[in-house]
Each structure stands twice: as C-alpha cells, then as structure tokens.
C-alpha cells in the first residue's frame, strides 16, 4: 500500500518542479499510475498555493520516487494548467443577466466586469419591459445564443422574467437579486397590491399611457439609497417606462420548482420589503444570502452580487462532477 509521508515542491529558474516522496510499505514498484496521480494532485495544490501564475506557463514536472529505487517519471508540456483547472471548476460558465423595471441593462456593468475577469461568458438582456411575454421571449433568445448551460440572474422585476424563462432546458440555475420569485398564476401587480401597513411604499406615479415611472425626486432614496448620489440621480433621470402589461403578466410554471435557486436579500430595500423577499425565497427553496443594502445592490455592491452568482455556477459544477 502506498502512503505519501511527505511531498514538497521546489521551483527553480527553469520552471521545473521536483517532488520527493517517502514511502511506507512500498511493495509494488509497478503502480506508477497511482503514484503519478497522487503527485499531479499534490503538485497542483502546492503550486497554486505558492504562486498561481506558475500554472499558466509551459513547464515540466519531474517526479522522483526515493532515490534508492532509481526510478524517475517525466511528464512534460503541462500547458495552461490554470486555464484547464478553471474550465473544470466552472462547469456552468455562461451567465445571463436580466434587469428589472425602470432601468436598463447598463446597471449590470460592475457585476459584468467581475464575472468576465473571473472567466465567465456574460450576456446582458435588454428587456423592453413592455410586457412579461415579450421580456421572456427576449431572454429566451439570449439563452439560445449561449453555447452551454446557463445561470440565469434577475433583479427586481427581472425575477419574474427568469421565473418563466428559466424553464428553458439550458438553464441550470436561477439567481434572484432583490427580485420577485413568483409562483404559478402570480404577477408582480398581484404581489404588491396589498402591502403590509408598515411596509415602505415605492413612489410609483400614476400610469401614463399604460406605463409607470418612479417619482424622480424620490427615486434615489427608494431605489438606490446606497448608490453614489450622482449615479442615483442619473438613474432617476434616465428611467425606462415600465409597462402595465409587464406588471400584470402571470407565471405559467415557476422554474424554481425544478431548478436550484439562490437569493440575494437586501435588508434595506424600500422597493420590495425584506420580509416579502424572505417569504418568496423560502417558498422557492432558495439558498439565501442577506446583504445590508438598497434595492440597487447590483450597482452599489457588485462584488457581493457577483460572488453569489459564482457560488451558483460553482455549485452546479460540483453537482455535475
């Protein structure tokens, strides 16, 4: 039986790595495949902890099994080891981001940059927010353009969109960001029509030709209280009209019934009360992360949002392994 008593990696200027193992009860000198496997795993861990950049180079490993046996094994051309590892770890590498009402997809920029940096393919849906059916159709077209499984992410009203569009077979998981996780037959309007007495009331103006806007002056405090003031003011002045048909659109079958889901709950939200978010996320069986932040958490804290999305992608990778 082989047991590795000590394994250490040393790095020299030629980018070759030597490993020395002590042996215990070494009775079979022909089990090279097992030895090599152990050494490969040890080398990856040692090198990554020492200097991850080494793993992106071309180098060779030399494995020496106790000099008294005079046995060497040379394994060459471990090219782009780190890239290979990343692909293995990210079984779900496609992320599709869906914005909510009153805004467009540009608010995802911070999250987009983090995910791209970390090796993901990211697509941002530009929903017209005129009707739920249209927004679902636009989202499904974006999903269809991806080359593999997708993590589908929705903010606010975008949660309603992903709840319906997430039934697409390419969707591996759902991430709700301060979002509506609706059930069968529900609409956004049905959920918000009777808020609890203590709940904050979003400053939605009366409909104009079938579309809704937020009061510009109250937008920053209600929607984006922790966003830089200049950015919050710009978001208020560049609002996208939100169609009543989008609010009234109902869910035929919630994707969270059959797909794993994650939920980022914003504790200082003045648009969707935190208690409502807790109820929806619990009903959906989602993995929940609570963050102190406003409804516009995806703008103010993109790192936290990206971290949950990556957790979802890696969680699905682990299940597939």
N, C-alpha and C positions, 0 to 999 in steps of 0.2 A: 504494500500500500504506500502511495506517495503522500507525504505531507510537507508543505513548504514551511520550513522553520524560519527562514529569513530571506527576504527578497528586497534588493535595493537597486536603484537605477543611478548610474553616473553619466554625466553629459560631458563630452569633450568637444573641441572646436570643429570636429569633422561631423558632428551631428550623428554619431553612432552611440548606441547605448548598450552597456554590458550589464548582465544580470548574473549574480552568483547565488545559487541555492544550496542550502544544506539539506541533507536527505535523512530520512528516518525509515528504517526497514525497506531500503531500496533493494528489491529482489528481482525486478524485471526491467532490464535496461532497454527493452524494445518499445516501451509505452511512450514513444515520442509525441504522439498527437496530444496525449493528455498533458504532457509537460509543456508543450508549445501553447496549448490553450490557456493553461494557468499563467504562463509568462506573458502572453498577449494581454490578458486581463490586468495583470499586475502592472505591465508597462503603461497601459493607457491611464490607469489610475495615478500612477506615480508621476507620469509626465504632465498630466492635466493639473495636478495639484501643484507641481513645481512651476510650470510655465505653459499655459495653454497655447501660446503662439507656436511652440515647437511642433504641435500636432498638425499644423497647416503646411509643414515643409516636406520635402522629399528626404527621407533618411532611411537608414537600415538598422535593424536590431541584430545584435549578436547574443545568443544565449549560450552560456557555458554551465554545464552541469558538473559540478565538483571535479576539479582538475584531475583527480586521481583516476577518473574513468576516461579522460582524454576525449570526451565527447563534446562536439560543438554543433550548433544548428544555426544556420544563417537564413534569415528571412529578409528579403530586400524589397525596395520600392513600395514602402508604405506611403503612398502618395495621398495627400489631402485627407489625412486621418480625421482631423477635426470636422471637416465637411461631411465625411461619411457618418461620423457619430451623430452630428446634428440631424441628418436625414433619418437615422434610425430612431432618434428620440422624438422627432416631430412627425408622427405618422399622419396627423392632420395638419397640413401646412397652409391650407387655404382659409383665409379669414374674410368674411363678407360683413361689412358694417352698414347698418340701416339707421338713418336719422329719424327723429320724431317730428312733431308738429311745430310750426312757427320758425323752423330753422332749415338749413340745407346741410349737405354732406361735408362742407368745409370745416365744420366744428370738430371733425374727427382727426384733423391734421396731426395733433400731438400724439394721439394713440397710433395713428398710421405710421409715423416716423419710428416709434419704438418697435412696433411689430416688424417693420421692414428691416430695421437694424438687426433684429434677432432672427432673421432668416425666413420670415413668413411671406407668403404671397397675399397681398391685401387688395381687396376691391371695395369701393365705396359706392353704395347705391344712391342715386339722386331721385328720391321719390317725389312725384309731383304733389303728393298729399291732397289730391282732389277726391279720390275715393279709395276705400280699402282694397277693392278688387283690382284697381289699376296699380296700386302700390305693390300688391302681392305679385302681380304679373311682371312688373319691372324687376322686382327682387328675384323672381324665378329665372328671368333671363340672365341676370348676373350670376346666379348659381350655376346655370347651364354652361357658362363660359369658363368655369373652373375645371382644372384637369384632374380633380380627385375629390375626396371627402372635404366637407366644408364645416367650419364652426361659424354659425350664423349669430350675429350680435345685433341687438336692437336697443335703442334708447327711447324712453318715454312711449309715445305712440308707435314708434318702431317696434316695440314689444308685441303689439297687436299684429303687425305685419309679419314678424318672424314666427309668431304662434301659428299662423296659417301657412305661410310659405315654407316653414320648417318641416312640413310633411314631405317635401321633396326627398327622394331616396339618397341624394348626395349629401344631405345634411346629417352630420354625425352628432352634433350637439348644439345647444342653444345657450346664449349668454344674454341675460336681461340686465340692463343698466338703468336703474331707477325707472323701470318700464312696466307697461301693462301686460301682465301674463294672464290673458283672458281664457275663459272656459267656453265650452261649446254653447253657441247661441248668444253669448255676451258681446257687447260692443263697448267702446270707450264711453260713449254717452250714457249707457245704462249703469256703468260703474260710478260715474261722477255726479249723477243727477241728485243723489240724496247723501251729501257728505255729513259726517257727524258734526254736531254743534261746535265742537272745539277745533275742528279741522280748519286749516287755512284755506281761503277761497281764492283760486287763481283769478287774476284781474282780466278775465276774458270780456271783451267788448261785445255788444250786441252784433249779430250777424250782419254782414254787408254782402248782399247779392249771393247769399249761400256760403260765405266764407267767414272765418273767425280770425281775429288778431288779439294780441295782448295789449293792454294799455302801455304805451311806450314809457311813460314816466315810472310806472310800477314794475316794468319788466325786470330791471336789474335785481331788485330786492326779492322778487318772487321766483325768478327763473335762474338767476346767475349771481347770487349774493357773494360767492367766494371767487368770482372771476374778476380779473383786473378791470377796474372801472371803465377804462377806455374801450376795452373789448366788449364788456357788457353793454355799453351804450351803442356800440356798432351793431351788436346782435339785435338790440331793440329796434334800431332804425332800419335794419335790413330784413325784417321779418318776412317769412313766406306765408301767404294766406293758407289757412287750414280749412279744407272743405268739410261741410256738414256731412256729406256722404262718407267721408273717411271716418268721422266720429261714430256714425250710425252703422257702419259695416259690421256684420256679425261673423263670428268664427264658426266654421263648419265642423272642424275637428282640431282640437289643440295638439300641436306637435309634441308638447311636453308630456303627453300621455304615453308616448312611445320612444321619445328621445331624452337623453340625460340633459339636465339644465343646471345652470349656475345663475346666481342673482346677486348683483351688487346693490345693496340697500343704502340709500343716502339718508342719514339721520336728521339732517337739517333741511329737508326738502319741503318747499312751500307750494309745489305743484301737485305732487302725488304724496299724500301723507305717509309717513313711515309705517304707521300701523296698517295701512292699506297694502303697502309693499310687503310687509311681513305676512299678511294673510294670503296674498297672491302667491308669494314664493313658497309658503308652506303647502298650499294646495297643489302646487306644481311639483312638489317633492324636490325642489332645487337645493343645491349646495349654496348657502348664503354667506356673503361677506358684508359686514356692516362698516360703512365709512362715514366719518363726520364730514359732511359736505352738502352742497346745494344740488338742485336738480341738474345743473350743468356740470356735474362731476367729471364728465368726459373731456371737458375743456379745462377745468381748474386743476384736476389731478389725473392727467393722462397715464401716469405711471401706475397708479392703482388699478385703473381700468384695464390697461394692457396686461398687468400681472394676472388678473383674473381670467382674461381671455387665454393667456398662455397656459394657465393652470388647466383650463378646459381642454385645450389642444393636447397637452401632455397627458391629461387624464384619459382621454380617448386613446392616445398612443399606448398607454400602459394596458388598457383593456384589450387592445388588439394584439399585444405581444404574447 
